[in-house]
């Protein structure tokens, strides 16, 4: 499938690309445009976190399409502290709590993992998903950056200017206290209770956003946290620091260990988050980096970072749109600490990469949206296929064409697609009924369009595989379709003359209507014929009632329920001979 040319009418991606190119040429003419994302592999990296990557990816890809050189940096925040044991992670138990406070790369991977540590375990799945999604990026391990001394000058600079950093942070500490006091007073007046779970999750953020902003003690404020040489945790307090010699002394509240080191040589520690992030903006020359809503409130990392990067590191804050949360159909807002939240890898098991890309491309970053793991995925695929038809016939709107083009390919080329993209709901129904049996599945899919029969299941892949995965992993066993092995003789014996006539008309028309379109005409037409109308007559309210009654009868005789997959698909799947047998013909 060719990549659709991007519309000249600006969509949100194009507008950001315009701004980023202009800002890059103003700041660093002739140099690569730098956009950035940050991911903390503190647990499963979920579909909400994916927006942190897809937003700059789409902008970076648009800039590449225009012929510019772009670097999309993904900082793996694997030197962050391990804050809690995520719920629902296989291979872990309460004993992992003993590692809280260590760098993520110093925490053992879940039992049975093929990876050397906690961070690498969770990075691996995301790395594979990004490759499938066509995301081109430069990965940066913050463990490697800090432990190799890459940021040494930046760390020393931050320590030298700690009073200035403290003063900036103090402006917001005062605001936060005033705001908290006002809220408390308001709550007492109105009888308000503690914040609800959603508010607490939003405050928690998606990684390092809730880390403290440095330690203030008797020795003053320090924006640097050593990891303890005894227990390896960051539960340390800097007790003294000399700017001239860089001699730093700390003690550990966890194990009692203490030592004096030269910060000009010491690499086992990191800047606190609210200083670390703006330091990296300046160091990497980042032009564009979005952030979640939890980073954008007064006193949060992005807001404070804008002042720190300017006043301390002589840099410029990136263009940084706020992005809204991503939800899952039937689930509350995602929080990786809760466990069981779907990841990009989970989504890619049930939908093709272009569809997942489209969900992020068609909505502005500040618009929330949901990703369907329930029956809604069928409607979503119908919408996608309708869009593809509009693209093909030229009736598509410019913004929709742009989103489609960004979904189906990148500046590097088209993403893999299904050669014969049959309707997802049809594929799901077929694999539900056949339990994925290849020969039977091919027979049914070939009957969908007898004039252009499918010759191999590979023509319907990977969409067929995604539909099968959705049926087997997301549809409860009690909702699966099981075709009757033998006729329901009791129901057949009690049929009215009108019901018998409807079944006779259906059975007589099977051979002449044996295709998806033909059977659709037949099952909707039988009640019309019985009422004295032509098969193509528009249904009246009374006819619609008769159709529903007829459909319920067919479902009962075929699968023992009053609902099921679309009847034309079900009839094709069951086969004409077996339909005749189950309907008593």
Rosetta blueprint (number, residue, H / E / L):
1 X L
2 X L
3 X L
4 X L
5 X L
6 X L
7 X L
8 X L
9 X L
10 X L
11 X L
12 X H
13 X H
14 X H
15 X H
16 X H
17 X H
18 X H
19 X H
20 X H
21 X H
22 X H
23 X H
24 X H
25 X H
26 X H
27 X H
28 X L
29 X L
30 X L
31 X L
32 X L
33 X E
34 X E
35 X E
36 X E
37 X E
38 X E
39 X E
40 X L
41 X L
42 X L
43 X L
44 X L
45 X L
46 X E
47 X H
48 X H
49 X H
50 X H
51 X H
52 X H
53 X H
54 X H
55 X H
56 X H
57 X H
58 X H
59 X H
60 X H
61 X H
62 X H
63 X H
64 X H
65 X H
66 X L
67 X L
68 X L
69 X L
70 X E
71 X E
72 X E
73 X E
74 X E
75 X E
76 X E
77 X L
78 X L
79 X L
80 X L
81 X E
82 X L
83 X L
84 X L
85 X L
86 X L
87 X L
88 X L
89 X L
90 X L
91 X L
92 X L
93 X L
94 X H
95 X H
96 X H
97 X H
98 X H
99 X H
100 X L
101 X L
102 X L
103 X E
104 X H
105 X H
106 X H
107 X L
108 X L
109 X L
110 X L
111 X L
112 X L
113 X L
114 X L
115 X L
116 X L
117 X L
118 X H
119 X H
120 X H
121 X H
122 X H
123 X H
124 X H
125 X H
126 X H
127 X H
128 X H
129 X H
130 X H
131 X H
132 X H
133 X L
134 X L
135 X L
136 X L
137 X L
138 X E
139 X E
140 X E
141 X E
142 X H
143 X H
144 X H
145 X H
146 X H
147 X H
148 X L
149 X L
150 X L
151 X L
152 X H
153 X H
154 X H
155 X H
156 X H
157 X H
158 X H
159 X H
160 X H
161 X L
162 X H
163 X H
164 X H
165 X H
166 X H
167 X H
168 X H
169 X H
170 X H
171 X H
172 X H
173 X H
174 X H
175 X H
176 X H
177 X H
178 X H
179 X H
180 X H
181 X H
182 X H
183 X H
184 X H
185 X H
186 X H
187 X H
188 X H
189 X H
190 X H
191 X L
192 X L
193 X L
194 X L
195 X L
196 X L
197 X H
198 X H
199 X H
200 X H
201 X H
202 X H
203 X H
204 X H
205 X L
206 X L
207 X L
208 X H
209 X H
210 X H
211 X L
212 X L
213 X L
214 X L
215 X E
216 X E
217 X E
218 X L
219 X L
220 X E
221 X E
222 X E
223 X L
224 X E
225 X E
226 X E
227 X L
228 X L
229 X L
230 X L
231 X L
232 X L
233 X L
234 X L
235 X L
236 X E
237 X E
238 X E
239 X E
240 X E
241 X E
242 X L
243 X L
244 X L
245 X L
246 X L
247 X E
248 X E
249 X E
250 X E
251 X E
252 X E
253 X L
254 X L
255 X L
256 X L
257 X L
258 X E
259 X E
260 X E
261 X E
262 X E
263 X L
264 X L
265 X L
266 X L
267 X L
268 X L
269 X E
270 X E
271 X E
272 X L
273 X H
274 X H
275 X H
276 X H
277 X H
278 X H
279 X H
280 X H
281 X H
282 X H
283 X H
284 X H
285 X L
286 X L
287 X L
288 X E
289 X L
290 X L
291 X E
292 X E
293 X H
294 X H
295 X H
296 X L
297 X L
298 X L
299 X L
300 X L
301 X H
302 X H
303 X H
304 X H
305 X H
306 X H
307 X H
308 X H
309 X H
310 X H
311 X H
312 X L
313 X L
314 X L
315 X L
316 X L
317 X L
318 X L
319 X E
320 X L
321 X L
322 X E
323 X E
324 X L
325 X L
326 X E
327 X E
328 X E
329 X L
330 X L
331 X L
332 X L
333 X L
334 X L
335 X L
336 X H
337 X H
338 X H
339 X L
340 X L
341 X L
342 X L
343 X E
344 X H
345 X H
346 X H
347 X H
348 X H
349 X H
350 X H
351 X L
352 X L
353 X H
354 X H
355 X H
356 X H
357 X H
358 X H
359 X H
360 X H
361 X H
362 X L
363 X L
364 X L
365 X L
366 X L
367 X L
368 X L
369 X E
370 X E
371 X E
372 X L
373 X L
374 X L
375 X L
376 X H
377 X H
378 X H
379 X H
380 X H
381 X H
382 X H
383 X H
384 X H
385 X H
386 X H
387 X H
388 X H
389 X H
390 X H
391 X H
392 X H
393 X H
394 X L
395 X L
396 X L
397 X L
398 X H
399 X H
400 X H
401 X H
402 X H
403 X H
404 X H
405 X H
406 X H
407 X H
408 X H
409 X E
410 X E
411 X L
412 X L
413 X E
414 X E
415 X L
416 X L
417 X L
418 X L
419 X L
420 X L
421 X L
422 X L
423 X L
424 X H
425 X H
426 X H
427 X H
428 X H
429 X H
430 X H
431 X H
432 X H
433 X H
434 X H
435 X L
436 X L
437 X L
438 X H
439 X H
440 X H
441 X H
442 X H
443 X H
444 X H
445 X H
446 X H
447 X H
448 X L
449 X L
450 X H
451 X H
452 X H
453 X L
454 X L
455 X L
456 X L
457 X H
458 X H
459 X H
460 X H
461 X L
462 X L
463 X H
464 X H
465 X H
466 X H
467 X H
468 X H
469 X H
470 X H
471 X H
472 X H
473 X H
474 X H
475 X L
476 X L
477 X H
478 X H
479 X H
480 X L
481 X L
482 X L
483 X L
484 X L
485 X L
486 X L
487 X L
488 X L
489 X H
490 X H
491 X H
492 X H
493 X H
494 X L
495 X L
496 X L
497 X H
498 X H
499 X H
500 X H
501 X H
502 X H
503 X H
504 X H
505 X H
506 X H
507 X H
508 X H
509 X H
510 X L
511 X H
512 X H
513 X H
514 X L
515 X L
516 X H
517 X H
518 X H
519 X H
520 X H
521 X H
522 X H
523 X H
524 X H
525 X H
526 X H
527 X H
528 X H
529 X H
530 X H
531 X L
532 X L
533 X L
534 X L
535 X L
536 X L
537 X L
538 X L
539 X L
540 X L
541 X H
542 X H
543 X H
544 X H
545 X H
546 X H
547 X H
548 X H
549 X H
550 X H
551 X H
552 X H
553 X H
554 X H
555 X H
556 X H
557 X H
558 X H
559 X H
560 X L
561 X L
562 X L
563 X L
564 X L
565 X L
566 X L
567 X H
568 X H
569 X H
570 X H
571 X H
572 X H
573 X H
574 X H
575 X L
576 X H
577 X H
578 X H
579 X H
580 X H
581 X H
582 X H
583 X L
584 X L
585 X L
